[in-house]
């Protein structure tokens, strides 16, 4: 498995191929400009930004800080009324 700095050094095509082989798809979120897919790799996360309706990636970014996962949690609604 590659470390984050090694992954960041790859060309975009190599990153996408590596994600297909080694990445674990976790979630998708949407912004007005992009569809963003989140993957887990070893000890870091990867976001792949796609233009809506296209299969071409616009940007690939990595992070380790779990606070960056918050946008993926916002749509989750938990009904905890059964705990009362």
HTML snippet that shows the backbone in 3Dmol.js (N, CA, C, O; Angstrom):
<script src="https://3Dmol.org/build/3Dmol-min.js"></script>
<div id="view" style="width:600px;height:400px;position:relative"></div>
<script>
const pdb = `
ATOM      1  N   UNK A   1       0.833  -1.184   0.000  1.00  0.00           N
ATOM      2  CA  UNK A   1       0.000   0.000   0.000  1.00  0.00           C
ATOM      3  C   UNK A   1       0.880   1.251   0.000  1.00  0.00           C
ATOM      4  O   UNK A   1       1.895   1.325   0.694  1.00  0.00           O
ATOM      5  N   UNK A   2       0.465   2.205  -0.784  1.00  0.00           N
ATOM      6  CA  UNK A   2       1.176   3.476  -0.837  1.00  0.00           C
ATOM      7  C   UNK A   2       0.838   4.342   0.371  1.00  0.00           C
ATOM      8  O   UNK A   2      -0.260   4.271   0.921  1.00  0.00           O
ATOM      9  N   UNK A   3       1.798   5.152   0.765  1.00  0.00           N
ATOM     10  CA  UNK A   3       1.544   6.180   1.772  1.00  0.00           C
ATOM     11  C   UNK A   3       0.935   7.395   1.076  1.00  0.00           C
ATOM     12  O   UNK A   3       0.999   7.513  -0.148  1.00  0.00           O
ATOM     13  N   UNK A   4       0.350   8.289   1.854  1.00  0.00           N
ATOM     14  CA  UNK A   4      -0.331   9.445   1.285  1.00  0.00           C
ATOM     15  C   UNK A   4       0.590  10.281   0.401  1.00  0.00           C
ATOM     16  O   UNK A   4       0.191  10.684  -0.692  1.00  0.00           O
ATOM     17  N   UNK A   5       1.803  10.546   0.850  1.00  0.00           N
ATOM     18  CA  UNK A   5       2.710  11.372   0.050  1.00  0.00           C
ATOM     19  C   UNK A   5       3.102  10.681  -1.255  1.00  0.00           C
ATOM     20  O   UNK A   5       3.321  11.352  -2.263  1.00  0.00           O
ATOM     21  N   UNK A   6       3.191   9.360  -1.248  1.00  0.00           N
ATOM     22  CA  UNK A   6       3.486   8.617  -2.477  1.00  0.00           C
ATOM     23  C   UNK A   6       2.301   8.678  -3.438  1.00  0.00           C
ATOM     24  O   UNK A   6       2.478   8.859  -4.643  1.00  0.00           O
ATOM     25  N   UNK A   7       1.092   8.526  -2.898  1.00  0.00           N
ATOM     26  CA  UNK A   7      -0.116   8.613  -3.719  1.00  0.00           C
ATOM     27  C   UNK A   7      -0.235  10.005  -4.334  1.00  0.00           C
ATOM     28  O   UNK A   7      -0.543  10.138  -5.519  1.00  0.00           O
ATOM     29  N   UNK A   8       0.007  11.041  -3.532  1.00  0.00           N
ATOM     30  CA  UNK A   8      -0.096  12.423  -4.021  1.00  0.00           C
ATOM     31  C   UNK A   8       0.859  12.690  -5.183  1.00  0.00           C
ATOM     32  O   UNK A   8       0.582  13.536  -6.034  1.00  0.00           O
ATOM     33  N   UNK A   9       1.966  11.982  -5.219  1.00  0.00           N
ATOM     34  CA  UNK A   9       2.979  12.189  -6.253  1.00  0.00           C
ATOM     35  C   UNK A   9       2.589  11.560  -7.593  1.00  0.00           C
ATOM     36  O   UNK A   9       3.145  11.928  -8.627  1.00  0.00           O
ATOM     37  N   UNK A  10       1.641  10.615  -7.591  1.00  0.00           N
ATOM     38  CA  UNK A  10       1.229   9.938  -8.827  1.00  0.00           C
ATOM     39  C   UNK A  10       0.510  10.889  -9.783  1.00  0.00           C
ATOM     40  O   UNK A  10      -0.061  11.895  -9.362  1.00  0.00           O
ATOM     41  N   UNK A  11       0.546  10.559 -11.069  1.00  0.00           N
ATOM     42  CA  UNK A  11      -0.263  11.270 -12.058  1.00  0.00           C
ATOM     43  C   UNK A  11      -1.730  10.899 -11.853  1.00  0.00           C
ATOM     44  O   UNK A  11      -2.034   9.864 -11.260  1.00  0.00           O
ATOM     45  N   UNK A  12      -2.638  11.743 -12.344  1.00  0.00           N
ATOM     46  CA  UNK A  12      -4.065  11.527 -12.125  1.00  0.00           C
ATOM     47  C   UNK A  12      -4.520  10.146 -12.602  1.00  0.00           C
ATOM     48  O   UNK A  12      -5.264   9.470 -11.892  1.00  0.00           O
ATOM     49  N   UNK A  13      -4.089   9.719 -13.781  1.00  0.00           N
ATOM     50  CA  UNK A  13      -4.479   8.395 -14.291  1.00  0.00           C
ATOM     51  C   UNK A  13      -4.012   7.284 -13.354  1.00  0.00           C
ATOM     52  O   UNK A  13      -4.734   6.314 -13.125  1.00  0.00           O
ATOM     53  N   UNK A  14      -2.807   7.430 -12.818  1.00  0.00           N
ATOM     54  CA  UNK A  14      -2.270   6.427 -11.899  1.00  0.00           C
ATOM     55  C   UNK A  14      -3.062   6.415 -10.588  1.00  0.00           C
ATOM     56  O   UNK A  14      -3.315   5.353 -10.018  1.00  0.00           O
ATOM     57  N   UNK A  15      -3.448   7.592 -10.119  1.00  0.00           N
ATOM     58  CA  UNK A  15      -4.253   7.671  -8.894  1.00  0.00           C
ATOM     59  C   UNK A  15      -5.585   6.959  -9.082  1.00  0.00           C
ATOM     60  O   UNK A  15      -6.008   6.189  -8.220  1.00  0.00           O
ATOM     61  N   UNK A  16      -6.245   7.216 -10.207  1.00  0.00           N
ATOM     62  CA  UNK A  16      -7.542   6.589 -10.469  1.00  0.00           C
ATOM     63  C   UNK A  16      -7.410   5.071 -10.575  1.00  0.00           C
ATOM     64  O   UNK A  16      -8.251   4.337 -10.056  1.00  0.00           O
ATOM     65  N   UNK A  17      -6.364   4.602 -11.239  1.00  0.00           N
ATOM     66  CA  UNK A  17      -6.135   3.160 -11.365  1.00  0.00           C
ATOM     67  C   UNK A  17      -5.859   2.540  -9.992  1.00  0.00           C
ATOM     68  O   UNK A  17      -6.361   1.460  -9.682  1.00  0.00           O
ATOM     69  N   UNK A  18      -5.076   3.213  -9.189  1.00  0.00           N
ATOM     70  CA  UNK A  18      -4.765   2.714  -7.848  1.00  0.00           C
ATOM     71  C   UNK A  18      -6.026   2.657  -6.985  1.00  0.00           C
ATOM     72  O   UNK A  18      -6.231   1.698  -6.240  1.00  0.00           O
ATOM     73  N   UNK A  19      -6.867   3.687  -7.087  1.00  0.00           N
ATOM     74  CA  UNK A  19      -8.128   3.693  -6.342  1.00  0.00           C
ATOM     75  C   UNK A  19      -9.020   2.528  -6.746  1.00  0.00           C
ATOM     76  O   UNK A  19      -9.651   1.900  -5.895  1.00  0.00           O
ATOM     77  N   UNK A  20      -9.073   2.239  -8.037  1.00  0.00           N
ATOM     78  CA  UNK A  20      -9.891   1.114  -8.512  1.00  0.00           C
ATOM     79  C   UNK A  20      -9.391  -0.212  -7.931  1.00  0.00           C
ATOM     80  O   UNK A  20     -10.184  -1.095  -7.604  1.00  0.00           O
ATOM     81  N   UNK A  21      -8.068  -0.339  -7.807  1.00  0.00           N
ATOM     82  CA  UNK A  21      -7.490  -1.593  -7.310  1.00  0.00           C
ATOM     83  C   UNK A  21      -7.515  -1.695  -5.782  1.00  0.00           C
ATOM     84  O   UNK A  21      -7.856  -2.742  -5.233  1.00  0.00           O
ATOM     85  N   UNK A  22      -7.159  -0.622  -5.109  1.00  0.00           N
ATOM     86  CA  UNK A  22      -6.909  -0.696  -3.669  1.00  0.00           C
ATOM     87  C   UNK A  22      -7.893   0.095  -2.800  1.00  0.00           C
ATOM     88  O   UNK A  22      -7.994  -0.148  -1.598  1.00  0.00           O
ATOM     89  N   UNK A  23      -8.613   1.032  -3.404  1.00  0.00           N
ATOM     90  CA  UNK A  23      -9.470   1.908  -2.608  1.00  0.00           C
ATOM     91  C   UNK A  23     -10.778   1.262  -2.213  1.00  0.00           C
ATOM     92  O   UNK A  23     -11.289   0.375  -2.897  1.00  0.00           O
ATOM     93  N   UNK A  24     -11.305   1.718  -1.108  1.00  0.00           N
ATOM     94  CA  UNK A  24     -12.627   1.276  -0.653  1.00  0.00           C
ATOM     95  C   UNK A  24     -13.573   2.468  -0.778  1.00  0.00           C
ATOM     96  O   UNK A  24     -13.404   3.484  -0.105  1.00  0.00           O
ATOM     97  N   UNK A  25     -14.579   2.325  -1.655  1.00  0.00           N
ATOM     98  CA  UNK A  25     -15.549   3.396  -1.829  1.00  0.00           C
ATOM     99  C   UNK A  25     -16.342   3.549  -0.538  1.00  0.00           C
ATOM    100  O   UNK A  25     -16.806   2.565   0.038  1.00  0.00           O
ATOM    101  N   UNK A  26     -16.495   4.813  -0.083  1.00  0.00           N
ATOM    102  CA  UNK A  26     -17.183   5.070   1.179  1.00  0.00           C
ATOM    103  C   UNK A  26     -18.474   5.863   1.018  1.00  0.00           C
ATOM    104  O   UNK A  26     -19.479   5.539   1.651  1.00  0.00           O
ATOM    105  N   UNK A  27     -18.461   6.898   0.177  1.00  0.00           N
ATOM    106  CA  UNK A  27     -19.648   7.765   0.104  1.00  0.00           C
ATOM    107  C   UNK A  27     -19.548   8.704  -1.087  1.00  0.00           C
ATOM    108  O   UNK A  27     -18.495   8.861  -1.705  1.00  0.00           O
ATOM    109  N   UNK A  28     -20.691   9.324  -1.386  1.00  0.00           N
ATOM    110  CA  UNK A  28     -20.767  10.365  -2.411  1.00  0.00           C
ATOM    111  C   UNK A  28     -21.465  11.569  -1.807  1.00  0.00           C
ATOM    112  O   UNK A  28     -22.415  11.422  -1.038  1.00  0.00           O
ATOM    113  N   UNK A  29     -20.998  12.751  -2.152  1.00  0.00           N
ATOM    114  CA  UNK A  29     -21.698  13.983  -1.777  1.00  0.00           C
ATOM    115  C   UNK A  29     -21.738  14.897  -2.988  1.00  0.00           C
ATOM    116  O   UNK A  29     -20.987  14.713  -3.946  1.00  0.00           O
ATOM    117  N   UNK A  30     -22.623  15.884  -2.935  1.00  0.00           N
ATOM    118  CA  UNK A  30     -22.799  16.790  -4.066  1.00  0.00           C
ATOM    119  C   UNK A  30     -22.665  18.239  -3.621  1.00  0.00           C
ATOM    120  O   UNK A  30     -23.106  18.618  -2.536  1.00  0.00           O
ATOM    121  N   UNK A  31     -22.051  19.031  -4.476  1.00  0.00           N
ATOM    122  CA  UNK A  31     -22.024  20.485  -4.320  1.00  0.00           C
ATOM    123  C   UNK A  31     -22.650  21.047  -5.593  1.00  0.00           C
ATOM    124  O   UNK A  31     -22.917  20.288  -6.524  1.00  0.00           O
ATOM    125  N   UNK A  32     -22.891  22.352  -5.658  1.00  0.00           N
ATOM    126  CA  UNK A  32     -23.444  22.899  -6.904  1.00  0.00           C
ATOM    127  C   UNK A  32     -22.555  22.647  -8.125  1.00  0.00           C
ATOM    128  O   UNK A  32     -23.049  22.587  -9.251  1.00  0.00           O
ATOM    129  N   UNK A  33     -21.257  22.502  -7.906  1.00  0.00           N
ATOM    130  CA  UNK A  33     -20.327  22.357  -9.030  1.00  0.00           C
ATOM    131  C   UNK A  33     -19.824  20.941  -9.266  1.00  0.00           C
ATOM    132  O   UNK A  33     -19.396  20.619 -10.374  1.00  0.00           O
ATOM    133  N   UNK A  34     -19.866  20.084  -8.239  1.00  0.00           N
ATOM    134  CA  UNK A  34     -19.219  18.778  -8.355  1.00  0.00           C
ATOM    135  C   UNK A  34     -20.013  17.657  -7.695  1.00  0.00           C
ATOM    136  O   UNK A  34     -20.809  17.877  -6.783  1.00  0.00           O
ATOM    137  N   UNK A  35     -19.763  16.441  -8.192  1.00  0.00           N
ATOM    138  CA  UNK A  35     -20.112  15.215  -7.483  1.00  0.00           C
ATOM    139  C   UNK A  35     -18.790  14.710  -6.923  1.00  0.00           C
ATOM    140  O   UNK A  35     -17.826  14.538  -7.669  1.00  0.00           O
ATOM    141  N   UNK A  36     -18.736  14.470  -5.617  1.00  0.00           N
ATOM    142  CA  UNK A  36     -17.479  14.123  -4.960  1.00  0.00           C
ATOM    143  C   UNK A  36     -17.598  12.728  -4.367  1.00  0.00           C
ATOM    144  O   UNK A  36     -18.498  12.454  -3.573  1.00  0.00           O
ATOM    145  N   UNK A  37     -16.688  11.853  -4.758  1.00  0.00           N
ATOM    146  CA  UNK A  37     -16.688  10.476  -4.270  1.00  0.00           C
ATOM    147  C   UNK A  37     -15.545  10.315  -3.271  1.00  0.00           C
ATOM    148  O   UNK A  37     -14.416  10.740  -3.518  1.00  0.00           O
ATOM    149  N   UNK A  38     -15.860   9.699  -2.154  1.00  0.00           N
ATOM    150  CA  UNK A  38     -14.900   9.502  -1.073  1.00  0.00           C
ATOM    151  C   UNK A  38     -14.448   8.044  -1.040  1.00  0.00           C
ATOM    152  O   UNK A  38     -15.261   7.123  -1.112  1.00  0.00           O
ATOM    153  N   UNK A  39     -13.139   7.857  -0.931  1.00  0.00           N
ATOM    154  CA  UNK A  39     -12.541   6.524  -0.843  1.00  0.00           C
ATOM    155  C   UNK A  39     -11.629   6.463   0.376  1.00  0.00           C
ATOM    156  O   UNK A  39     -11.062   7.472   0.796  1.00  0.00           O
ATOM    157  N   UNK A  40     -11.499   5.281   0.929  1.00  0.00           N
ATOM    158  CA  UNK A  40     -10.535   5.042   1.985  1.00  0.00           C
ATOM    159  C   UNK A  40      -9.369   4.248   1.429  1.00  0.00           C
ATOM    160  O   UNK A  40      -9.552   3.268   0.708  1.00  0.00           O
ATOM    161  N   UNK A  41      -8.170   4.685   1.775  1.00  0.00           N
ATOM    162  CA  UNK A  41      -6.943   3.984   1.377  1.00  0.00           C
ATOM    163  C   UNK A  41      -6.029   3.908   2.593  1.00  0.00           C
ATOM    164  O   UNK A  41      -5.577   4.938   3.094  1.00  0.00           O
ATOM    165  N   UNK A  42      -5.758   2.713   3.065  1.00  0.00           N
ATOM    166  CA  UNK A  42      -4.821   2.508   4.159  1.00  0.00           C
ATOM    167  C   UNK A  42      -5.076   3.486   5.309  1.00  0.00           C
ATOM    168  O   UNK A  42      -6.013   3.278   6.080  1.00  0.00           O
ATOM    169  N   UNK A  43      -4.282   4.534   5.445  1.00  0.00           N
ATOM    170  CA  UNK A  43      -4.411   5.463   6.572  1.00  0.00           C
ATOM    171  C   UNK A  43      -4.791   6.871   6.133  1.00  0.00           C
ATOM    172  O   UNK A  43      -4.485   7.839   6.828  1.00  0.00           O
ATOM    173  N   UNK A  44      -5.449   6.994   4.994  1.00  0.00           N
ATOM    174  CA  UNK A  44      -5.883   8.319   4.545  1.00  0.00           C
ATOM    175  C   UNK A  44      -7.110   8.186   3.659  1.00  0.00           C
ATOM    176  O   UNK A  44      -7.485   7.087   3.248  1.00  0.00           O
ATOM    177  N   UNK A  45      -7.725   9.319   3.374  1.00  0.00           N
ATOM    178  CA  UNK A  45      -8.926   9.380   2.547  1.00  0.00           C
ATOM    179  C   UNK A  45      -8.621  10.099   1.245  1.00  0.00           C
ATOM    180  O   UNK A  45      -7.723  10.938   1.178  1.00  0.00           O
ATOM    181  N   UNK A  46      -9.382   9.760   0.213  1.00  0.00           N
ATOM    182  CA  UNK A  46      -9.219  10.379  -1.100  1.00  0.00           C
ATOM    183  C   UNK A  46     -10.586  10.862  -1.572  1.00  0.00           C
ATOM    184  O   UNK A  46     -11.571  10.126  -1.517  1.00  0.00           O
ATOM    185  N   UNK A  47     -10.632  12.112  -2.036  1.00  0.00           N
ATOM    186  CA  UNK A  47     -11.836  12.646  -2.658  1.00  0.00           C
ATOM    187  C   UNK A  47     -11.563  12.827  -4.143  1.00  0.00           C
ATOM    188  O   UNK A  47     -10.549  13.405  -4.534  1.00  0.00           O
ATOM    189  N   UNK A  48     -12.479  12.328  -4.964  1.00  0.00           N
ATOM    190  CA  UNK A  48     -12.388  12.505  -6.411  1.00  0.00           C
ATOM    191  C   UNK A  48     -13.561  13.386  -6.821  1.00  0.00           C
ATOM    192  O   UNK A  48     -14.721  13.026  -6.619  1.00  0.00           O
ATOM    193  N   UNK A  49     -13.249  14.535  -7.394  1.00  0.00           N
ATOM    194  CA  UNK A  49     -14.253  15.508  -7.815  1.00  0.00           C
ATOM    195  C   UNK A  49     -14.585  15.285  -9.284  1.00  0.00           C
ATOM    196  O   UNK A  49     -13.695  15.246 -10.134  1.00  0.00           O
ATOM    197  N   UNK A  50     -15.870  15.138  -9.571  1.00  0.00           N
ATOM    198  CA  UNK A  50     -16.352  14.969 -10.940  1.00  0.00           C
ATOM    199  C   UNK A  50     -17.298  16.106 -11.284  1.00  0.00           C
ATOM    200  O   UNK A  50     -18.065  16.564 -10.437  1.00  0.00           O
ATOM    201  N   UNK A  51     -17.241  16.564 -12.540  1.00  0.00           N
ATOM    202  CA  UNK A  51     -18.248  17.502 -13.011  1.00  0.00           C
ATOM    203  C   UNK A  51     -19.553  16.733 -13.152  1.00  0.00           C
ATOM    204  O   UNK A  51     -19.540  15.596 -13.625  1.00  0.00           O
ATOM    205  N   UNK A  52     -20.687  17.322 -12.753  1.00  0.00           N
ATOM    206  CA  UNK A  52     -21.967  16.611 -12.841  1.00  0.00           C
ATOM    207  C   UNK A  52     -22.247  16.105 -14.255  1.00  0.00           C
ATOM    208  O   UNK A  52     -22.064  16.826 -15.236  1.00  0.00           O
ATOM    209  N   UNK A  53     -22.695  14.855 -14.339  1.00  0.00           N
ATOM    210  CA  UNK A  53     -23.060  14.265 -15.620  1.00  0.00           C
ATOM    211  C   UNK A  53     -21.889  13.829 -16.472  1.00  0.00           C
ATOM    212  O   UNK A  53     -22.083  13.401 -17.609  1.00  0.00           O
ATOM    213  N   UNK A  54     -20.680  13.926 -15.950  1.00  0.00           N
ATOM    214  CA  UNK A  54     -19.498  13.515 -16.708  1.00  0.00           C
ATOM    215  C   UNK A  54     -18.733  12.463 -15.911  1.00  0.00           C
ATOM    216  O   UNK A  54     -18.854  12.381 -14.689  1.00  0.00           O
ATOM    217  N   UNK A  55     -17.964  11.682 -16.608  1.00  0.00           N
ATOM    218  CA  UNK A  55     -17.174  10.647 -15.952  1.00  0.00           C
ATOM    219  C   UNK A  55     -15.706  11.038 -15.843  1.00  0.00           C
ATOM    220  O   UNK A  55     -14.867  10.224 -15.458  1.00  0.00           O
ATOM    221  N   UNK A  56     -15.399  12.290 -16.184  1.00  0.00           N
ATOM    222  CA  UNK A  56     -14.012  12.762 -16.087  1.00  0.00           C
ATOM    223  C   UNK A  56     -13.794  13.420 -14.730  1.00  0.00           C
ATOM    224  O   UNK A  56     -14.621  14.208 -14.271  1.00  0.00           O
ATOM    225  N   UNK A  57     -12.691  13.094 -14.103  1.00  0.00           N
ATOM    226  CA  UNK A  57     -12.395  13.703 -12.809  1.00  0.00           C
ATOM    227  C   UNK A  57     -11.757  15.068 -13.017  1.00  0.00           C
ATOM    228  O   UNK A  57     -10.932  15.263 -13.911  1.00  0.00           O
ATOM    229  N   UNK A  58     -12.159  16.003 -12.171  1.00  0.00           N
ATOM    230  CA  UNK A  58     -11.615  17.354 -12.232  1.00  0.00           C
ATOM    231  C   UNK A  58     -10.456  17.523 -11.261  1.00  0.00           C
ATOM    232  O   UNK A  58      -9.529  18.292 -11.516  1.00  0.00           O
ATOM    233  N   UNK A  59     -10.515  16.799 -10.143  1.00  0.00           N
ATOM    234  CA  UNK A  59      -9.519  16.990  -9.087  1.00  0.00           C
ATOM    235  C   UNK A  59      -9.508  15.755  -8.199  1.00  0.00           C
ATOM    236  O   UNK A  59     -10.541  15.118  -7.995  1.00  0.00           O
ATOM    237  N   UNK A  60      -8.340  15.423  -7.675  1.00  0.00           N
ATOM    238  CA  UNK A  60      -8.207  14.340  -6.709  1.00  0.00           C
ATOM    239  C   UNK A  60      -7.409  14.878  -5.528  1.00  0.00           C
ATOM    240  O   UNK A  60      -6.274  15.327  -5.689  1.00  0.00           O
ATOM    241  N   UNK A  61      -8.004  14.830  -4.352  1.00  0.00           N
ATOM    242  CA  UNK A  61      -7.338  15.339  -3.157  1.00  0.00           C
ATOM    243  C   UNK A  61      -7.308  14.298  -2.057  1.00  0.00           C
ATOM    244  O   UNK A  61      -8.150  13.401  -2.019  1.00  0.00           O
ATOM    245  N   UNK A  62      -6.335  14.415  -1.158  1.00  0.00           N
ATOM    246  CA  UNK A  62      -6.195  13.472  -0.049  1.00  0.00           C
ATOM    247  C   UNK A  62      -6.226  14.219   1.279  1.00  0.00           C
ATOM    248  O   UNK A  62      -5.913  15.408   1.349  1.00  0.00           O
ATOM    249  N   UNK A  63      -6.609  13.498   2.331  1.00  0.00           N
ATOM    250  CA  UNK A  63      -6.571  14.067   3.678  1.00  0.00           C
ATOM    251  C   UNK A  63      -6.584  12.948   4.708  1.00  0.00           C
ATOM    252  O   UNK A  63      -6.943  11.809   4.407  1.00  0.00           O
ATOM    253  N   UNK A  64      -6.185  13.293   5.934  1.00  0.00           N
ATOM    254  CA  UNK A  64      -6.224  12.352   7.054  1.00  0.00           C
ATOM    255  C   UNK A  64      -7.130  12.841   8.178  1.00  0.00           C
ATOM    256  O   UNK A  64      -7.628  12.036   8.965  1.00  0.00           O
ATOM    257  N   UNK A  65      -7.344  14.129   8.257  1.00  0.00           N
ATOM    258  CA  UNK A  65      -8.124  14.722   9.340  1.00  0.00           C
ATOM    259  C   UNK A  65      -9.586  14.305   9.236  1.00  0.00           C
ATOM    260  O   UNK A  65     -10.250  14.620   8.249  1.00  0.00           O
ATOM    261  N   UNK A  66     -10.089  13.605  10.236  1.00  0.00           N
ATOM    262  CA  UNK A  66     -11.464  13.110  10.183  1.00  0.00           C
ATOM    263  C   UNK A  66     -12.501  14.233  10.195  1.00  0.00           C
ATOM    264  O   UNK A  66     -13.662  13.987   9.866  1.00  0.00           O
ATOM    265  N   UNK A  67     -12.122  15.444  10.560  1.00  0.00           N
ATOM    266  CA  UNK A  67     -13.057  16.579  10.485  1.00  0.00           C
ATOM    267  C   UNK A  67     -13.484  16.838   9.041  1.00  0.00           C
ATOM    268  O   UNK A  67     -14.553  17.394   8.791  1.00  0.00           O
ATOM    269  N   UNK A  68     -12.645  16.433   8.101  1.00  0.00           N
ATOM    270  CA  UNK A  68     -12.971  16.606   6.681  1.00  0.00           C
ATOM    271  C   UNK A  68     -14.096  15.663   6.252  1.00  0.00           C
ATOM    272  O   UNK A  68     -14.624  15.799   5.148  1.00  0.00           O
ATOM    273  N   UNK A  69     -14.464  14.721   7.101  1.00  0.00           N
ATOM    274  CA  UNK A  69     -15.555  13.793   6.787  1.00  0.00           C
ATOM    275  C   UNK A  69     -16.930  14.382   7.114  1.00  0.00           C
ATOM    276  O   UNK A  69     -17.950  13.823   6.712  1.00  0.00           O
ATOM    277  N   UNK A  70     -16.966  15.494   7.832  1.00  0.00           N
ATOM    278  CA  UNK A  70     -18.234  16.076   8.269  1.00  0.00           C
ATOM    279  C   UNK A  70     -19.230  16.335   7.144  1.00  0.00           C
ATOM    280  O   UNK A  70     -20.419  16.088   7.344  1.00  0.00           O
ATOM    281  N   UNK A  71     -18.814  16.820   5.967  1.00  0.00           N
ATOM    282  CA  UNK A  71     -19.809  17.023   4.904  1.00  0.00           C
ATOM    283  C   UNK A  71     -20.524  15.738   4.487  1.00  0.00           C
ATOM    284  O   UNK A  71     -21.641  15.792   3.972  1.00  0.00           O
ATOM    285  N   UNK A  72     -19.895  14.593   4.703  1.00  0.00           N
ATOM    286  CA  UNK A  72     -20.523  13.321   4.353  1.00  0.00           C
ATOM    287  C   UNK A  72     -21.530  12.882   5.423  1.00  0.00           C
ATOM    288  O   UNK A  72     -22.414  12.068   5.153  1.00  0.00           O
ATOM    289  N   UNK A  73     -21.391  13.417   6.620  1.00  0.00           N
ATOM    290  CA  UNK A  73     -22.273  13.040   7.723  1.00  0.00           C
ATOM    291  C   UNK A  73     -23.520  13.910   7.807  1.00  0.00           C
ATOM    292  O   UNK A  73     -24.533  13.486   8.363  1.00  0.00           O
ATOM    293  N   UNK A  74     -23.459  15.119   7.263  1.00  0.00           N
ATOM    294  CA  UNK A  74     -24.580  16.059   7.362  1.00  0.00           C
ATOM    295  C   UNK A  74     -25.914  15.482   6.891  1.00  0.00           C
ATOM    296  O   UNK A  74     -26.922  15.711   7.560  1.00  0.00           O
ATOM    297  N   UNK A  75     -25.978  14.748   5.778  1.00  0.00           N
ATOM    298  CA  UNK A  75     -27.281  14.250   5.320  1.00  0.00           C
ATOM    299  C   UNK A  75     -27.852  13.104   6.157  1.00  0.00           C
ATOM    300  O   UNK A  75     -29.015  12.739   5.984  1.00  0.00           O
ATOM    301  N   UNK A  76     -27.063  12.541   7.052  1.00  0.00           N
ATOM    302  CA  UNK A  76     -27.530  11.398   7.832  1.00  0.00           C
ATOM    303  C   UNK A  76     -28.464  11.881   8.936  1.00  0.00           C
ATOM    304  O   UNK A  76     -28.091  12.716   9.759  1.00  0.00           O
ATOM    305  N   UNK A  77     -29.661  11.354   8.942  1.00  0.00           N
ATOM    306  CA  UNK A  77     -30.672  11.675   9.951  1.00  0.00           C
ATOM    307  C   UNK A  77     -30.917  10.427  10.790  1.00  0.00           C
ATOM    308  O   UNK A  77     -31.356   9.403  10.268  1.00  0.00           O
ATOM    309  N   UNK A  78     -30.639  10.507  12.063  1.00  0.00           N
ATOM    310  CA  UNK A  78     -30.880   9.380  12.956  1.00  0.00           C
ATOM    311  C   UNK A  78     -32.143   9.625  13.769  1.00  0.00           C
ATOM    312  O   UNK A  78     -32.328  10.707  14.328  1.00  0.00           O
ATOM    313  N   UNK A  79     -32.998   8.635  13.833  1.00  0.00           N
ATOM    314  CA  UNK A  79     -34.191   8.703  14.662  1.00  0.00           C
ATOM    315  C   UNK A  79     -33.883   7.942  15.947  1.00  0.00           C
ATOM    316  O   UNK A  79     -33.884   6.711  15.967  1.00  0.00           O
ATOM    317  N   UNK A  80     -33.623   8.682  17.011  1.00  0.00           N
ATOM    318  CA  UNK A  80     -33.248   8.064  18.278  1.00  0.00           C
ATOM    319  C   UNK A  80     -34.398   8.059  19.276  1.00  0.00           C
ATOM    320  O   UNK A  80     -34.177   7.860  20.471  1.00  0.00           O
ATOM    321  N   UNK A  81     -35.610   8.275  18.806  1.00  0.00           N
ATOM    322  CA  UNK A  81     -36.767   8.346  19.703  1.00  0.00           C
ATOM    323  C   UNK A  81     -36.995   7.037  20.459  1.00  0.00           C
ATOM    324  O   UNK A  81     -37.579   7.043  21.543  1.00  0.00           O
ATOM    325  N   UNK A  82     -36.547   5.939  19.909  1.00  0.00           N
ATOM    326  CA  UNK A  82     -36.735   4.652  20.574  1.00  0.00           C
ATOM    327  C   UNK A  82     -35.902   4.538  21.848  1.00  0.00           C
ATOM    328  O   UNK A  82     -36.132   3.633  22.651  1.00  0.00           O
ATOM    329  N   UNK A  83     -34.939   5.439  22.047  1.00  0.00           N
ATOM    330  CA  UNK A  83     -34.087   5.396  23.232  1.00  0.00           C
ATOM    331  C   UNK A  83     -34.759   6.013  24.456  1.00  0.00           C
ATOM    332  O   UNK A  83     -34.270   5.854  25.574  1.00  0.00           O
ATOM    333  N   UNK A  84     -35.869   6.712  24.255  1.00  0.00           N
ATOM    334  CA  UNK A  84     -36.550   7.402  25.368  1.00  0.00           C
ATOM    335  C   UNK A  84     -37.313   6.444  26.231  1.00  0.00           C
ATOM    336  O   UNK A  84     -37.940   6.857  27.207  1.00  0.00           O
TER     337      UNK A  84
END
`;
const viewer = $3Dmol.createViewer("view");
viewer.addModel(pdb, "pdb");
viewer.setStyle({}, {cartoon: {color: "spectrum"}});
viewer.zoomTo();
viewer.render();
</script>
